[in-house]
Amino acid sequence: MSIAAKDVEHVANLARLTLTDDEKEQFTGQLNAILKYAEKLNELDTAGVEPTSHVLPLSNVMREDAPKASLPIEKVLRNAPEAEDDQFKVPAVLE
């Protein structure tokens, strides 16, 4: 598989990019080098390798959810530029 300058032009057009002829040539070469490397990886024998989504054996590192008391409303609203009826007051965004 290889990339032609026409393919680079098409993708640039979709991305609304204007490329010079030198840039098109450069990107064509770079993309073809990437594809050549990917083809080389296909030559590896991966028959005994388990599929993974990550190279390290990670598990969920989040703590358990535990309900606890929240901050008092007075303390929360102390940082608000404006408050009204125990709520943050913000400028209207709809008319």
C-alpha positions as CSV (number, residue, x, y, z in Angstrom):
1,M,0.0,0.0,0.0
2,S,1.3,3.5,-0.8
3,I,0.1,7.0,-0.7
4,A,0.1,9.2,-3.8
5,A,0.3,13.0,-3.9
6,K,-3.4,12.9,-5.0
7,D,-4.3,11.3,-1.7
8,V,-2.4,13.9,0.2
9,E,-4.2,16.6,-1.7
10,H,-7.6,15.0,-1.0
11,V,-7.0,14.8,2.7
12,A,-5.6,18.4,2.8
13,N,-8.8,19.5,1.0
14,L,-11.0,17.8,3.5
15,A,-9.0,19.5,6.3
16,R,-9.3,22.8,4.5
17,L,-5.5,23.0,4.3
18,T,-3.6,24.7,1.5
19,L,-0.3,22.9,0.8
20,T,2.5,23.8,-1.5
21,D,3.9,21.3,-3.9
22,D,6.9,20.8,-1.7
23,E,4.7,20.1,1.3
24,K,2.6,17.6,-0.7
25,E,5.8,15.8,-1.7
26,Q,7.1,15.9,1.9
27,F,3.9,14.5,3.4
28,T,3.6,11.9,0.7
29,G,7.1,10.7,1.6
30,Q,6.4,10.7,5.3
31,L,3.1,8.9,5.1
32,N,4.7,6.2,2.8
33,A,7.5,5.8,5.4
34,I,4.9,5.2,8.1
35,L,3.0,2.7,5.9
36,K,6.3,0.9,5.1
37,Y,7.0,0.5,8.8
38,A,3.5,-0.8,9.5
39,E,4.0,-3.4,6.7
40,K,7.3,-4.4,8.4
41,L,5.4,-4.9,11.7
42,N,3.0,-7.3,9.9
43,E,5.9,-9.6,9.3
44,L,6.2,-10.4,13.0
45,D,5.0,-13.7,14.3
46,T,2.3,-12.7,16.9
47,A,0.6,-16.1,17.1
48,G,1.4,-16.6,20.8
49,V,0.8,-13.0,21.8
50,E,-2.4,-12.1,23.6
51,P,-4.3,-9.0,22.3
52,T,-4.1,-6.1,24.7
53,S,-5.4,-2.6,25.0
54,H,-2.4,-1.4,27.0
55,V,1.2,-2.5,27.4
56,L,1.1,-2.5,31.2
57,P,-1.3,-4.6,33.3
58,L,-3.3,-1.7,34.7
59,S,-6.6,-1.9,36.5
60,N,-9.1,0.7,37.5
61,V,-7.1,3.0,39.9
62,M,-10.1,5.1,41.0
63,R,-11.2,5.0,44.6
64,E,-14.6,3.7,45.8
65,D,-17.3,6.3,45.8
66,A,-18.2,7.0,49.4
67,P,-20.9,9.6,50.4
68,K,-19.7,12.3,52.7
69,A,-20.8,15.6,54.0
70,S,-20.5,18.5,51.5
71,L,-19.3,21.9,52.1
72,P,-21.7,24.4,53.8
73,I,-23.4,26.6,51.3
74,E,-22.0,29.7,52.9
75,K,-18.4,28.5,52.4
76,V,-19.1,27.5,48.8
77,L,-20.7,30.8,47.9
78,R,-17.9,32.8,49.6
79,N,-15.9,32.4,46.3
80,A,-18.8,33.4,44.0
81,P,-18.6,36.8,42.4
82,E,-22.4,37.0,42.9
83,A,-24.9,34.8,44.7
84,E,-28.7,34.9,44.9
85,D,-31.0,32.6,46.9
86,D,-28.1,30.3,47.9
87,Q,-27.1,29.8,44.2
88,F,-24.4,31.2,42.0
89,K,-25.6,34.1,40.0
90,V,-24.3,34.2,36.4
91,P,-25.1,36.4,33.4
92,A,-28.0,35.2,31.3
93,V,-27.0,33.4,28.2
94,L,-30.5,33.2,26.6
95,E,-32.8,36.0,25.8
